[in-house]
Amino acid sequence: MPDALPSLLALVGPLVCVAVALLPRPADGRPILAVLVPAAGWVALAGALAAAVALLAGADGTAGAAARLARLDALSATMLLLVAGLGLVLLRYSRTYLDGHPRRDAFLSDLALTVGAVQVLVVAGDLVVLAAAWIGTSLALHRLLVFFPERTQAQLAARKKFVLSRLGDLCLIVAIVILATSIGATSLEAVLAAARQAAASGVVPGGLAVAAVLIALAAVIKSAQAPFHVWVPEVMETPTPVSALLHAGIINAGGYLVIRLADLVLLSDPALLLLASFGAATALFGAAVMQAQTGVKVALAWSTIAQMGFMTLQCGLGAFQAAFLHIVAHGLYKAYAFLAAGSVLREPTAWAEAPPRPVRLALWLGGAALVVLGGSALVGVDPIAAPGPVLFGLVLAFGLVQLVWHASAGGTDRAALARGLALAAAVALGFIIAQTAVALLLAEVVPVAPRWPVAAVVAAAVGLAAALLVLAQAELPHRAADPRWQAAYVHLASGLYLDVLANRLARRLLIPAAAKEPAAWTP
C-alpha cells in the first residue's frame, strides 16, 4: 500500500469542506448549500475513516512529500476522526437550526470553512502549514462569532478574542522562525527528530528552548487560560453550533499543539512550568467560578475554561497521553452538552442537597485518595515519577465522591448509596480502560516525560485544592445566610471582575463610539 495514501485521504475532507464553503450562493433562494454542506461533512468523515484504515493496513503516513501537507500517525488520525465526526454532527444540525433565516447560507459556508481549517490544523505535517491553518481557523471562527452584527456583546467578545488570538499567532510564528533558523527545516518530522536528538545528547540548543517556551505561550493563549479567558463566557450570543464547535474542538487546539510538539516542549523546564502554572490556576479558578453561575450556557463556558486549565496542567506535568484522553473526552461531552442545553429547561432534574456533614465528606474524599494512590501502586504507576495520570484519576475520584454523596444524601440512603457506588465503580473501570488504550495507542508517538520534581508538588497542591472545592461546594447551600459566603458568591459569579476590567479596556480601544450602547437582544 502506498505510504502517501493516508495523507491524500486525510486531505479529501478539508478540501471538500473549503470548496463547498467557497461556492457562490444561489440568488434564487435554492437550498443548495443546505444539501452540499452536510454532504461535505459525510465526505470528510469517510476520508478520515479511510485514512485510519490505511494506517492500520500498514501504510506509513509520516513518510514522503505528501506528509509535509498531512502527516498521519495515531495522534493526528484520532484527532482527525474526532474533528470530522463532530463536524458532521454540527453541519447537519446547522442545516435546520437556522432554517428560514435570510443568512443561513452564509452561516453554513463559514461553518464548513472553519471545520475544514481545523482538519488541516490537526493533520499538518509542516509548521508553516500548521501556522496557516491555526490562523485560518481563528479568522473563520471570527466570522461565525460576529454572525449577529446587532448583538453588541457578541461583537465585543469577538474583538477581544481577535486581539488575543493575534498575540498567540505572533508567538507561534516567532517560534517557527526560530526553529527554521536553528534546524534549517520546518517539517514536523525534522523538528521532532532534532528535539529527540537534543534530548538524547543532553545538550539543548538555545533556539529550541526558546521556541518551546513560545509554543507553550501560544497554547496558553489559544486555550483561553486565565487571564486570556476573558472572551469565552461572553460568546454565548453566537448560534449554538458555533458554541459547540468552539468549546468541543477549536479551544482544544492549544493543547493539541503542545502534545504534537511534546518532544520539543520537554526540552524546556520553563515551558513545562509555564504550562503547569497557568493550567493549575485556570483549572481552580474556572471550577470555582462555574459553581456560582446560573445560566446553563455560561456555566458550560466556565466549565470549558476549567477543563482547558486542567488539560494544560496535564501537559505541564508531562502527562501528554492523559491530556490527549482529556481532549477527546471533553470534545465529545461538550459538543453534546451545548447542542442539548435547551433540554435542561424542559427536563429539570431535582438535586437533593445532602445534610451538612463536612467531616464525613472529608473522610470519603480521603478514602478516595487512598484508593487512587493504592491502585496506582498496584498497576506500577509511581505518583512521584508520573503525577499527571494520578492527578487525573484523583480529580475523577473526587467527582465521583461528590456524585455518590449527593445521590445518597450524604450516605443516609442505603439503596441510593449502593447504586451510586456501582456507577462510580463502572466509571472508574471505564477510565482505567480508556487510559490504558490511549497509552497503547500513543506509545510510539507521544513521549513519556522524565521525572520532574516540581511536577509532583504541583499535582499534590492541585489535588488538595480540588478536595477543598468539593467540600466548599457541599457547604455553600448550608451557609447561604453567612455574609462572607454571600460576598464570595457574588465575587465568583462576576469572575473576580477580570471580565469587567477587560471589557472596559476593550470598549475604550476596540469598539467605535457609535456602537458602545448595547443593542436590543433578539432571539
C-alpha positions in Angstrom: 0.0 0.0 0.0 1.5 3.4 -1.0 2.7 5.4 2.1 1.2 8.6 0.6 -2.3 7.1 0.7 -3.2 8.1 4.3 -2.1 11.7 3.7 -4.0 12.0 0.5 -7.2 10.6 2.1 -6.8 12.9 5.0 -6.8 15.9 2.7 -10.1 14.9 1.0 -12.3 16.2 3.8 -10.7 19.6 4.3 -10.5 20.2 0.5 -14.2 19.4 0.0 -15.3 21.5 3.0 -13.3 24.5 1.8 -14.5 24.0 -1.8 -18.2 23.9 -0.7 -17.7 27.0 1.5 -16.3 29.0 -1.4 -19.2 28.1 -3.8 -21.3 31.1 -4.9 -24.6 31.3 -3.1 -27.6 30.9 -5.4 -29.6 34.2 -5.9 -32.9 32.4 -6.5 -33.0 31.1 -2.9 -32.5 27.4 -3.7 -31.2 25.5 -0.7 -28.2 24.1 -2.5 -25.7 24.7 0.4 -28.2 23.1 2.9 -27.6 19.9 0.9 -23.9 20.3 0.0 -22.6 21.3 3.4 -23.8 18.2 5.3 -22.7 16.1 2.3 -19.2 17.6 2.7 -19.3 16.6 6.3 -20.0 13.0 5.3 -17.2 13.1 2.8 -14.8 14.4 5.4 -15.7 11.6 7.8 -15.4 9.0 5.1 -11.9 10.3 4.2 -10.8 10.3 7.9 -12.0 6.7 8.3 -10.3 5.6 5.1 -7.1 7.3 6.2 -7.3 5.5 9.5 -7.9 2.1 7.8 -4.9 2.8 5.5 -2.7 3.3 8.6 -3.9 0.1 10.2 -3.2 -1.7 6.9 0.5 -0.8 7.3 0.9 2.4 5.3 3.4 5.0 6.8 1.6 8.3 6.9 4.7 10.1 8.2 6.9 9.5 5.1 7.1 11.1 1.7 6.3 14.5 0.3 2.6 14.2 0.9 3.3 14.0 4.7 4.5 17.6 4.5 0.9 18.6 4.0 -0.9 15.9 6.0 1.1 13.8 8.5 -0.9 10.8 9.7 0.0 8.8 12.8 -2.0 7.5 15.7 -2.3 11.0 17.3 -3.3 13.0 14.2 -5.6 10.3 12.8 -7.5 10.1 16.1 -7.9 13.9 16.2 -9.0 13.9 12.5 -11.7 11.3 13.3 -12.8 13.4 16.3 -13.0 16.7 14.3 -14.6 15.1 11.2 -17.2 13.3 13.4 -18.1 16.4 15.4 -18.0 18.5 12.2 -20.6 16.2 10.5 -22.9 16.5 13.5 -22.7 20.2 13.6 -23.1 20.7 9.9 -26.2 18.6 9.9 -27.6 20.3 13.0 -27.0 23.7 11.4 -29.0 22.8 8.3 -32.2 23.1 10.3 -31.0 25.3 13.2 -31.3 28.5 11.1 -34.0 27.2 8.7 -35.7 30.3 7.3 -33.0 32.7 8.3 -32.0 35.0 5.4 -28.3 34.5 6.1 -28.4 30.7 6.6 -26.2 30.1 3.5 -23.5 32.5 4.7 -23.5 30.7 8.1 -23.3 27.2 6.6 -20.4 28.4 4.3 -18.4 29.9 7.2 -19.1 26.8 9.4 -17.8 24.5 6.6 -14.7 26.7 6.1 -14.0 26.6 9.9 -14.4 22.8 10.1 -12.1 22.4 7.1 -9.4 24.6 8.6 -9.5 22.7 11.9 -9.0 19.4 10.0 -5.9 20.9 8.2 -4.6 22.0 11.6 -4.7 18.6 13.2 -3.0 16.8 10.3 -0.5 19.4 9.2 2.9 17.9 8.6 4.8 21.2 8.3 4.9 24.0 10.8 4.2 26.6 8.1 1.0 24.7 7.1 0.1 24.3 10.7 0.5 28.1 11.3 -1.6 28.9 8.2 -4.4 26.5 9.5 -4.0 27.9 13.0 -4.6 31.5 11.8 -7.2 30.4 9.2 -9.2 28.7 11.9 -9.2 31.8 14.1 -10.2 34.1 11.2 -13.0 31.8 10.0 -14.3 31.4 13.6 -14.3 35.2 13.9 -16.8 35.4 11.1 -19.1 33.0 13.0 -18.7 34.9 16.3 -20.0 38.1 14.7 -22.8 36.4 12.7 -25.4 38.6 14.6 -24.0 42.1 14.0 -26.7 43.7 16.1 -25.5 41.9 19.3 -23.0 44.3 20.8 -21.8 42.0 23.5 -21.0 39.3 20.9 -19.1 41.8 18.9 -17.1 42.9 21.9 -16.2 39.3 22.8 -15.2 38.5 19.3 -12.9 41.6 19.1 -11.3 40.7 22.4 -10.7 37.2 21.1 -9.4 38.6 17.8 -6.7 40.6 19.6 -5.7 37.8 21.9 -5.5 35.4 19.0 -3.2 37.6 17.1 -0.9 37.6 20.1 -0.9 33.8 20.1 -0.3 33.8 16.4 2.7 36.0 16.9 4.2 33.6 19.5 3.7 30.7 17.1 5.2 32.5 14.1 8.3 33.6 16.0 8.7 30.1 17.3 8.6 28.7 13.8 11.1 31.3 12.6 13.5 30.3 15.4 13.1 26.6 14.6 13.6 27.2 10.9 16.8 29.1 11.7 18.1 26.6 14.2 17.2 23.4 12.4 17.1 24.5 8.8 13.7 23.0 8.2 10.1 23.4 9.2 8.7 19.9 8.6 7.3 18.3 11.6 9.4 15.2 11.1 12.6 17.3 11.1 11.6 19.3 14.2 10.7 16.2 16.2 13.9 14.5 15.1 16.0 17.5 16.2 14.2 17.6 19.6 14.8 13.9 20.2 18.4 14.2 19.3 18.9 17.1 21.7 17.2 15.1 24.5 19.4 12.1 23.8 22.6 14.1 23.8 21.7 16.2 26.8 22.7 19.4 25.0 19.7 21.6 24.2 20.4 24.5 21.7 19.1 27.8 22.9 16.9 28.2 19.9 15.0 25.0 20.6 14.5 26.0 24.3 13.2 29.5 23.4 10.9 28.0 20.7 9.5 25.6 23.3 8.6 28.5 25.6 6.9 30.4 22.8 5.0 27.2 21.7 3.8 26.9 25.3 2.7 30.5 25.5 0.8 30.2 22.2 -1.0 27.2 23.5 -1.9 29.1 26.8 -3.4 31.9 24.8 -5.2 29.7 22.3 -6.7 27.5 25.1 -8.1 30.6 26.9 -6.0 30.2 30.1 -6.6 33.0 32.7 -6.3 35.9 32.2 -6.6 35.2 28.4 -10.1 33.7 29.0 -12.0 37.0 29.2 -13.8 36.4 25.9 -15.0 32.9 26.4 -18.0 33.5 28.8 -19.3 36.3 26.5 -19.6 34.4 23.2 -22.9 32.7 24.2 -24.9 35.0 22.0 -23.5 33.3 18.9 -25.5 30.5 17.3 -25.4 27.2 19.3 -23.5 25.2 16.7 -20.7 27.8 17.0 -20.5 27.4 20.7 -20.4 23.6 20.3 -17.6 23.8 17.7 -15.6 26.3 19.7 -15.8 24.6 23.1 -15.6 21.0 21.8 -12.9 21.5 19.2 -11.2 24.8 18.4 -10.3 25.7 22.0 -8.5 22.3 22.3 -6.0 23.4 19.6 -3.6 24.8 22.2 -3.4 21.5 24.0 -3.1 19.6 20.7 -0.2 21.8 19.6 1.7 21.0 22.8 1.0 17.3 22.6 2.0 17.3 18.9 5.3 19.0 19.8 5.8 17.3 23.1 9.3 16.2 22.2 10.2 19.9 21.8 8.3 21.2 24.9 10.1 18.6 27.1 13.4 20.2 26.3 12.5 23.3 28.4 11.6 23.2 32.1 10.5 26.9 31.9 7.9 25.8 29.2 6.6 23.0 31.4 6.5 25.3 34.4 4.6 27.9 32.4 2.0 25.3 31.3 1.7 23.9 34.8 1.3 27.3 36.4 -1.3 28.7 34.0 -3.1 25.4 33.9 -3.4 24.9 37.7 -4.5 28.5 38.3 -7.1 28.3 35.4 -8.5 24.9 36.4 -9.1 26.0 40.0 -10.3 29.5 39.1 -12.7 28.2 36.4 -14.1 25.4 38.6 -14.8 27.9 41.4 -16.4 30.5 39.2 -18.5 27.8 37.4 -20.2 26.9 40.7 -21.7 30.4 41.0 -23.2 30.6 37.5 -27.0 30.4 37.0 -27.1 30.3 33.2 -26.7 26.9 31.5 -24.5 28.0 28.6 -22.5 30.4 30.7 -21.8 27.6 33.3 -20.7 25.4 30.4 -18.4 28.1 29.2 -16.7 28.3 32.6 -16.6 24.5 32.7 -14.6 24.7 29.4 -12.2 27.2 31.0 -11.7 24.9 33.9 -11.3 21.8 31.7 -8.8 23.5 29.4 -6.9 24.6 32.5 -6.7 21.0 33.7 -5.7 19.8 30.3 -2.9 22.4 30.2 -1.8 21.4 33.6 -1.5 17.8 32.5 0.7 18.9 29.6 2.8 20.9 32.1 3.2 17.8 34.2 4.3 15.8 31.2 1.2 13.7 31.2 0.6 14.1 27.4 -1.3 10.9 27.0 -3.7 11.7 29.8 -4.1 15.2 28.3 -5.0 13.7 24.9 -7.6 11.5 26.5 -8.9 14.6 28.2 -9.2 16.4 24.9 -11.1 13.6 23.2 -13.5 13.1 26.2 -14.1 16.8 26.6 -14.8 17.3 22.9 -17.4 14.6 22.8 -19.0 15.7 26.1 -19.0 19.4 25.4 -20.5 19.2 21.9 -23.4 17.1 23.3 -23.8 19.5 26.2 -24.2 22.6 24.1 -26.4 21.0 21.5 -28.7 19.6 24.2 -28.5 22.6 26.5 -32.1 23.6 25.7 -33.5 20.3 27.0 -32.3 21.2 30.5 -35.2 23.7 30.7 -37.7 21.2 29.5 -36.5 18.3 31.7 -35.5 19.8 35.0 -33.8 17.4 37.5 -34.2 17.8 41.2 -30.9 18.0 43.1 -31.2 16.7 46.7 -28.8 18.5 49.0 -27.0 16.3 51.4 -27.1 17.3 55.1 -24.1 19.2 56.4 -21.5 16.6 57.4 -18.2 18.1 56.3 -16.1 15.7 58.4 -17.7 12.6 56.9 -17.4 14.0 53.4 -13.7 14.8 54.1 -13.2 11.2 55.2 -14.9 10.0 52.0 -12.5 12.2 49.9 -9.5 10.9 51.9 -10.7 7.3 51.3 -11.0 8.0 47.5 -7.5 9.5 47.5 -6.1 6.4 49.2 -7.9 4.1 46.7 -6.4 6.1 43.8 -2.9 6.1 45.2 -3.1 2.4 46.2 -4.5 1.5 42.8 -1.7 3.4 41.1 0.9 1.5 43.1 -0.7 -1.9 42.2 -0.5 -1.2 38.5 3.0 0.1 38.8 2.4 3.9 38.4 4.7 6.0 40.6 2.8 9.1 41.8 6.1 10.9 42.1 7.5 10.0 38.7 4.2 10.2 36.9 1.9 12.6 38.8 -0.2 13.6 35.8 -2.2 10.4 35.3 -2.5 10.0 39.1 -3.9 13.6 39.4 -6.4 12.9 36.6 -7.6 9.8 38.5 -7.7 11.7 41.8 -9.9 14.5 40.4 -12.2 12.0 38.8 -12.5 10.1 42.1 -13.4 13.4 43.9 -16.1 14.0 41.3 -17.5 10.5 41.8 -17.5 11.0 45.6 -19.5 14.2 45.1 -21.9 12.3 42.9 -22.4 9.5 45.3 -22.6 11.9 48.3 -25.5 13.9 46.9 -27.3 10.9 45.4 -27.3 9.1 48.7 -28.0 12.3 50.8 -24.6 12.1 52.5 -24.8 8.3 52.9 -28.2 8.2 54.6 -30.0 6.5 51.7 -28.5 3.0 51.6 -30.1 2.0 48.3 -29.0 5.1 46.6 -25.6 4.7 48.1 -25.3 1.2 46.6 -26.4 2.4 43.2 -24.0 5.4 43.3 -21.1 3.1 44.3 -21.8 0.8 41.4 -22.0 3.7 39.0 -18.7 5.1 40.4 -17.0 1.7 40.0 -18.2 1.4 36.4 -16.9 4.9 35.6 -13.6 4.2 37.3 -13.2 1.0 35.3 -14.0 2.8 32.1 -11.4 5.4 32.9 -8.7 2.8 33.5 -9.6 1.0 30.3 -9.6 4.3 28.3 -6.3 5.5 29.9 -4.7 2.1 29.1 -6.0 2.2 25.5 -4.6 5.7 24.9 -1.3 4.8 26.4 -1.0 1.8 24.0 -2.2 3.9 21.0 0.3 6.7 21.6 3.2 4.7 22.9 5.3 5.3 19.8 4.1 8.8 19.1 3.9 10.8 22.3 6.9 10.7 24.6 6.8 9.9 28.3 8.1 12.7 30.3 11.2 12.2 32.5 10.9 12.7 36.3 10.4 16.4 37.1 10.5 17.1 40.9 8.3 20.2 40.6 5.5 18.2 38.9 4.7 16.1 42.0 4.5 19.2 44.2 2.1 21.0 41.8 0.0 17.9 41.4 -0.3 17.4 45.2 -1.3 21.1 45.6 -3.9 20.9 42.9 -5.3 17.6 44.3 -5.7 19.2 47.7 -7.3 22.3 46.2 -9.8 20.1 44.3 -10.8 18.3 47.5 -11.3 21.7 49.2 -13.5 22.8 46.3 -15.7 19.8 46.7 -16.0 20.5 50.5 -16.8 24.2 49.8 -19.5 23.3 47.2 -21.1 20.9 49.7 -21.1 23.5 52.4 -22.3 26.5 50.4 -26.1 25.7 50.4 -26.0 25.4 54.2 -24.2 28.7 54.7 -26.3 30.8 52.4 -27.1 33.3 55.1 -23.5 33.9 56.0 -22.4 37.3 54.7 -18.9 36.1 53.9 -20.2 33.3 51.8 -22.6 35.7 50.1 -19.8 38.0 49.3 -17.7 35.2 47.9 -20.6 34.0 45.8 -21.0 37.5 44.3 -17.3 37.8 43.5 -17.2 34.4 41.9 -20.4 35.0 39.9 -18.6 38.0 38.4 -15.5 36.0 37.5 -13.5 38.0 40.1 -14.2 41.0 37.8 -11.4 40.1 35.3 -14.1 40.3 32.5 -15.2 43.7 33.7 -11.7 45.1 33.5 -11.1 43.6 30.1 -14.4 45.0 28.8 -13.6 48.5 30.0 -10.3 48.4 28.2 -11.9 46.8 25.1 -14.7 49.3 24.9 -12.2 52.1 25.1 -9.9 50.6 22.4 -11.8 48.2 20.2 -15.4 49.5 20.0 -16.3 52.6 18.0 -18.0 55.3 20.0 -21.2 55.0 18.0 -21.5 51.3 18.8 -20.9 51.4 22.5 -24.5 51.4 23.5 -25.8 47.8 23.6 -28.4 46.9 21.1 -31.7 45.2 21.9 -31.2 41.4 22.1 -33.3 39.4 19.7 -33.6 35.6 19.9 
